[in-house]
Amino acid sequence: MGMHNELWFPSVIWSSIVHSLDNKSIKRYAYDRKKSDPGHSILNQNGWSSSTVLPGENYQTDKLMDLLNHEVDNCRKQVGLSKLQMYDMWININPTGSYIKPRIHPDAVFTGIYIVDAANKGGDIQFERTDRGEYHLTDALEQNNYYNATHALYASKPGALYVFPGWLRYHVDGILSQDDQISIGFVYGKKL
């Protein structure tokens, strides 16, 4: 007899590489915006996070919003959720030595990161297991895999797009190179 298995309570991470945006234009916009936007940096240690990026402010960020709306709609259909809407989108600029502290997005169904320009060293996105399974599996490991991993590391590379549940704890590793990493964060929630 072979037992049937079912996957309950998964933490899905969707990923792709986007080639349809002009990242150089978005990078210029990010630096220009930083000059006039004091932003907020509560979880962005030694870095800068903008205030909300609104439609109509930049052609390329508008294209990104359209792309995100399409991709997030596909993601929500795959997991059987009703329509969602974007609640917020912001720009992060992380220079050498900066990082984004561990966090979740409590009011978000989905959240994500788009990498505009990646640091040469550091700046990867690390997702953490928070179901306490790691305390029960440490002595029983034959190999590390999706079922028993304590964390998952995703590379920061230009054009990388990651979408994941708002309750999945993550952080962005410290920037170890002399070049800045520029990313765009976003959250989606129930359509109002």
C-alpha positions as CSV (number, residue, x, y, z in Angstrom):
1,M,0.0,0.0,0.0
2,G,1.3,3.5,-0.9
3,M,0.1,6.4,1.1
4,H,-1.3,9.5,-0.7
5,N,0.2,12.8,0.4
6,E,-1.3,16.3,0.4
7,L,0.5,19.6,0.7
8,W,-1.2,21.7,3.4
9,F,-0.3,25.3,4.5
10,P,2.4,25.8,1.9
11,S,4.4,29.0,1.6
12,V,4.5,29.6,-2.2
13,I,7.2,31.8,-3.6
14,W,6.7,32.8,-7.3
15,S,9.7,34.1,-9.2
16,S,10.6,35.3,-12.7
17,I,13.0,37.5,-14.5
18,V,11.4,40.6,-16.2
19,H,13.0,41.8,-19.4
20,S,10.3,44.3,-20.5
21,L,11.3,47.3,-18.2
22,D,13.9,49.9,-18.6
23,N,15.8,49.5,-15.3
24,K,18.2,52.3,-16.1
25,S,15.3,54.7,-16.3
26,I,13.8,53.4,-13.0
27,K,17.3,53.7,-11.4
28,R,17.5,57.4,-12.5
29,Y,14.0,58.0,-11.2
30,A,14.9,56.4,-7.8
31,Y,17.9,58.7,-7.3
32,D,16.0,61.8,-8.4
33,R,13.1,60.9,-6.1
34,K,15.5,60.4,-3.2
35,K,16.6,64.1,-3.5
36,S,13.1,65.4,-2.7
37,D,11.4,62.5,-0.7
38,P,12.6,62.1,2.9
39,G,11.0,58.6,2.8
40,H,11.0,56.3,5.8
41,S,13.6,53.8,6.9
42,I,12.2,52.0,9.9
43,L,13.2,48.5,8.7
44,N,15.7,49.6,6.0
45,Q,18.8,49.9,8.1
46,N,21.2,52.6,6.7
47,G,19.2,52.6,3.5
48,W,16.3,54.7,2.1
49,S,12.7,53.7,1.4
50,S,10.5,56.1,-0.5
51,S,7.0,57.2,0.3
52,T,4.3,55.5,-1.8
53,V,4.9,55.5,-5.6
54,L,1.7,56.6,-7.3
55,P,0.4,55.9,-10.8
56,G,1.4,58.7,-13.2
57,E,4.7,59.6,-11.6
58,N,7.0,57.7,-13.9
59,Y,6.3,55.8,-17.1
60,Q,8.5,52.8,-16.2
61,T,7.0,52.4,-12.7
62,D,3.5,52.6,-14.3
63,K,4.6,49.7,-16.6
64,L,5.8,47.8,-13.5
65,M,2.4,48.4,-11.8
66,D,0.6,47.0,-14.9
67,L,3.0,44.0,-14.9
68,L,2.5,43.4,-11.2
69,N,-1.3,43.6,-11.5
70,H,-1.2,40.9,-14.2
71,E,1.3,38.6,-12.4
72,V,-0.3,38.9,-9.0
73,D,-3.7,38.2,-10.6
74,N,-2.2,35.0,-12.1
75,C,-0.8,34.0,-8.7
76,R,-4.1,34.6,-6.8
77,K,-5.9,32.4,-9.4
78,Q,-3.4,29.6,-8.9
79,V,-4.2,29.4,-5.2
80,G,-8.0,30.1,-5.5
81,L,-8.2,33.7,-4.1
82,S,-10.6,36.4,-5.0
83,K,-9.4,39.6,-6.8
84,L,-6.8,41.6,-5.0
85,Q,-5.6,45.2,-5.4
86,M,-2.3,46.9,-4.8
87,Y,-2.2,48.7,-1.5
88,D,1.3,50.2,-1.7
89,M,4.5,50.3,-3.8
90,W,7.8,51.9,-2.7
91,I,11.5,52.2,-3.8
92,N,14.4,51.0,-1.7
93,I,18.0,52.2,-2.2
94,N,20.5,50.2,-0.2
95,P,24.2,51.3,-0.1
96,T,27.1,49.4,1.3
97,G,26.5,48.0,4.8
98,S,22.7,48.5,4.6
99,Y,20.1,45.8,4.9
100,I,16.3,45.3,5.3
101,K,15.4,43.9,8.7
102,P,13.3,40.7,9.1
103,R,9.6,41.5,8.5
104,I,6.2,40.4,7.4
105,H,3.4,42.4,6.0
106,P,0.4,41.8,8.3
107,D,-2.3,43.3,6.2
108,A,-1.1,41.9,2.9
109,V,-2.3,38.8,1.1
110,F,0.7,39.0,-1.2
111,T,3.8,41.0,-1.1
112,G,6.9,41.1,-3.2
113,I,10.2,42.6,-4.5
114,Y,11.3,43.7,-7.9
115,I,15.1,44.1,-8.2
116,V,16.0,47.1,-10.4
117,D,19.8,47.0,-9.8
118,A,21.5,44.3,-7.7
119,A,24.6,44.8,-5.6
120,N,27.6,42.7,-6.8
121,K,27.9,41.1,-3.4
122,G,25.1,40.6,-0.8
123,G,21.5,41.8,-1.0
124,D,19.9,38.4,-1.5
125,I,16.4,37.8,-0.2
126,Q,16.1,35.3,2.6
127,F,12.8,33.7,3.6
128,E,12.4,32.1,7.0
129,R,10.5,29.1,8.2
130,T,8.3,30.2,11.2
131,D,6.1,27.2,11.9
132,R,8.6,25.8,14.4
133,G,9.1,22.7,12.3
134,E,12.9,23.4,12.4
135,Y,12.9,22.4,16.1
136,H,11.5,19.0,15.3
137,L,13.5,18.1,12.2
138,T,17.1,18.9,13.1
139,D,18.2,15.3,14.1
140,A,16.2,13.6,11.4
141,L,17.7,15.2,8.3
142,E,19.2,13.0,5.5
143,Q,19.1,15.8,3.0
144,N,17.9,19.4,2.9
145,N,14.8,20.0,0.8
146,Y,11.6,22.0,0.5
147,Y,9.9,20.0,3.3
148,N,12.6,20.4,6.0
149,A,14.5,23.6,5.1
150,T,14.7,26.3,7.8
151,H,15.2,29.1,5.2
152,A,15.3,29.7,1.5
153,L,17.7,32.1,-0.2
154,Y,16.8,33.9,-3.5
155,A,19.4,35.7,-5.5
156,S,19.2,39.5,-6.0
157,K,19.7,40.0,-9.7
158,P,18.5,42.8,-12.0
159,G,15.0,42.1,-13.3
160,A,14.2,39.5,-10.6
161,L,10.6,39.5,-9.4
162,Y,9.5,37.6,-6.3
163,V,5.9,37.4,-5.1
164,F,5.0,35.6,-1.8
165,P,2.5,35.6,1.0
166,G,2.3,38.6,3.2
167,W,2.8,36.4,6.3
168,L,6.0,34.9,5.1
169,R,8.9,36.3,7.2
170,Y,11.8,37.6,5.1
171,H,14.8,40.0,5.1
172,V,17.3,41.4,2.6
173,D,20.9,40.5,3.4
174,G,23.5,43.2,3.9
175,I,25.0,44.9,0.9
176,L,28.7,44.0,0.9
177,S,29.9,45.6,-2.4
178,Q,30.5,49.3,-3.1
179,D,27.5,49.6,-5.5
180,D,23.9,50.3,-4.3
181,Q,21.1,47.9,-4.6
182,I,17.8,49.3,-5.8
183,S,14.5,47.4,-5.4
184,I,10.8,48.1,-5.4
185,G,8.6,46.6,-2.8
186,F,4.8,46.2,-3.1
187,V,1.9,44.7,-1.2
188,Y,-1.5,43.5,-2.3
189,G,-4.6,42.9,-0.3
190,K,-8.4,42.3,-0.5
191,K,-10.0,44.4,-3.2
192,L,-12.0,47.1,-1.6
